[in-house]
Amino acid sequence: MFGGLCQQCRADKQSAQFPICPYCGNEMTMAAAEVGRCYTCQRKETPELRRTRDAETTQEKQSSTSNKIAADIAASSLPLTTEMVPPFLVAERLGIVTGDCVLGMNLLKDLPVVLRDIVGGRSKTFQNALKEARETALQDMRREAHALGADAVVAVQISHQQISAGSAMLMVVATGTAVKRGEA
């Protein structure tokens, strides 16, 4: 063995035609040739490589965003019910799905809420925050159902729970059963 190669490997290397790297002119392996540059040049940051990588990253981000938007649109069209509708038959129950949202109240920002708590009455600020949390929980539940391949979510329940006594944190949880529709 000489130079880390046996005689047969040295003979194979001398008789083989190795591709040449277009960036540095050195020989490269067949695996590196598939990439288009030798291993040393693959590790170097070149303007062309940076442009190619940036373009690929931008394309991946756009594709990911498009896929997320399409999934959100499809998920938002899933019907939610609390009971069965006569022409709606369940072909398959896919499982329980949930969505949740934790709502934190800022006492300084939401001072009217504190005053309403003392004197009574409705707090528009708190009601709007609860509505937003409820919609977020329902949308999360729809996404989970869509990921399972559901056509609808039935037996939907929404619950509100204070996370700990005396805290300004409230959790909204939506729970339902993801189903596939059957023929009516």
N, C-alpha and C positions, 0 to 999 in steps of 0.2 A: 504494500500500500504506500503510495507516495502522494503527498499534497492532499490527503483526505479522501482520495478516490482510489478504488481498486483498478487494476489494469483494464478490465472490461469496460468500466464506466469511463475511464480516461479515453479509451479507444472510441467509445460511443460518442463522447463529447467532441473529440477531434473530428470524427467523420460527420457529425450532425451539422446541419445548417440552422443556426439559431437566428431568430429575427433580431433586428437592430432597433434600439429605442430611437424614435424620431427626435427626442428632446436632448439626449446626451450622447448618442452614438454608440453606447455600450450594447453588448449582447444581452438578450433577455430571454426568460423562459417562455414556453408556449402559454402558460397560464397568464403571465404578465402581458404577453402579446394580445390576448383577448381584451385586456383593459386598454391597451394602446400605448403603454409606457412601462419602463422597468420599475422594479420595486423602489429603487432610490428616488426616481422621479415621481412615483405615486405619493411618496411622503412629502415631497416639496410642494409648497404653496405657490402656484403660478397664477398670473392674472386670468389666463384662459380657464384653468381649473376652478378658480374662485367664481368666475362668471357662470360656468356650467353648474357648479354646486348651488349658487344663489338662485339660478333659474329653476333648478330642480326643487329647491326648498320652497320657492314661491309657488310653483305649480302644485306641490304637495299640500301647502297651506290652503290654496284656493280649492283644491279637490276636497280636502277635509272639511272646509267651511261649507262647500256646496252639499256634501253628503250630510252634514249636521243639519243644514237648513231643510233638505229634503226629508230627513228623518223626523224633524220637528213638525213639518207640515203634515206628514203622514200620521204621526202620533196625535196631533191636535184634532184630527178628524175622527179619532176613535170615539164612538158614543159611550157615555157613562150613564148608567141607570141605577136606581135603587131597587128596582123590581123588574120582573119579566114583562115584556110587552107582547100581546097575543100573537102577532105574526112573527115573532122573533124566537126561534128555537136554538138551543145550545147543542152543537154537535160534539164539542170537546171542551173540557175545562183544562186550562193550561197551568193554573196555579194562582196563588195569591200574589198580588202586586201591591206595592206601597209607594208613597211619595211623602216627603216631609219637608218642612221648612221651619227653622228656628228664628224667632223674631225677638230682637233685642230692642228695648226701649231706652232711649237716652233721656234721662230725667231733666237735664238742663234744656235740651232741645224741645222736649215734649212737656214743658211746664204746664200748658193748659190741661194735659191729661191728669197731672197731679192735682190741680185745682178742681177738676171735675170729680175726681175721686173723693175729695173733701166735701164739696157742695152738692154733688149729684148731677145727673144729666148725661147726655151722650157726648162722646168725644169723636169728632170727625177724623182727627189725626189717627187715633187708635183704630177706628173702624176701617179706614183706608189701608192701614198697615196690615190688619187682619185679612182684609179682602185680597191684598197682594200675596200674603203668605198662603192663603187657601188656594189661589190660582196657581202659585208655584208648586204646591204639593200635588195638585191635580195634574199639572203638566208633567211633573216627574213620574207620577203613576202611569200616565199615558205612554211616556217614553219606555218605561219598563215593560208595559204590556206589548207595545209595538215590537220591542226587541225579542219577545217570545213568539211573535207572529200572530198575536190576537187580533180579532176583528172588533171586539168590544170589551168593556169592563162592566160587570154587573155586581150588584150588592155593594155599592159604594157607600162607605161610611167616612165621615170626617170628624176628627176629635181635636179638641184644643186642650193642652195641658200646660200648667205652669211648671217650669223646670225645677225650681226649688222655692220654698216658702220665702216670701219677702223679696224675691229677685224680680227683675224687670224682664225676664226671659220667658217667652211663651213658645211652645212647640205646636205646630199644626201638622196632623198626620192624616193622610187619605189612604184608605185601604179598600181593596176590591178584589174580585175574581176575574182574571183574564180568561176570555172564552173565544172559541171559534164558532161562528154562526152555522146553523144547519138550514136545510131547505124548509120553507114555510108551507 
